[in-house]
Amino acid sequence: MTARREGARAERERERERERERERERERERERERERERARAQRESERARERERERESERERERERERERERERERERERGERERERERERERQSERVTERQSDRATE
């Protein structure tokens, strides 16, 4: 009778130990899952940062293109202004020539 009780007690103890081991294994698996989730979140976060860096680079390239377009418009305005100034100067010279000819004709 005592040996049976001792055997039963030992079996219960072994079963409790097996259950503790199963619980430790479940905890290890939960930790591995948390680690996988942290790694996944970190990768996603890095991808999001990379996408944001790319969007910012594209915005900067667009700003540079706009600055270049503005510089080109400014050069075009300056070319137009110089051309208009040259045209006004040609007109003034033409008027002076005409005045001189008119002056000579009236002399």
Phi, psi and omega in degrees: 000313180296319179296322179294316179297317179299318178296317179296317178299315180297320179295317177299319179297317178297320180295318177298320179295318178298320179294318177299320179295318177299319179295318177299319179295318177299319179295318177299318179295319177299319179295318177299320179294317177299319179296317177299319180294317177299317180296318179297315180297320180295316178298317180296318179298317179295320177297319179296317178297320179296317178298319180295318177299320180294318177299318180295320177298317180295319177299319179295318177298320179295318178299319179295318177299319179295319177298319179295319177298319179296317177299319179295318177298320179295316177299320180296318178298317180296317177300316179298317180295317178297319179297317178297320179296317177299319179296317178298319179296319177298320179295317178299315179297317179299318179296319179297317178298315180298318179298316180298318180295320179294319178299315180295323181292327182276349181287000000 
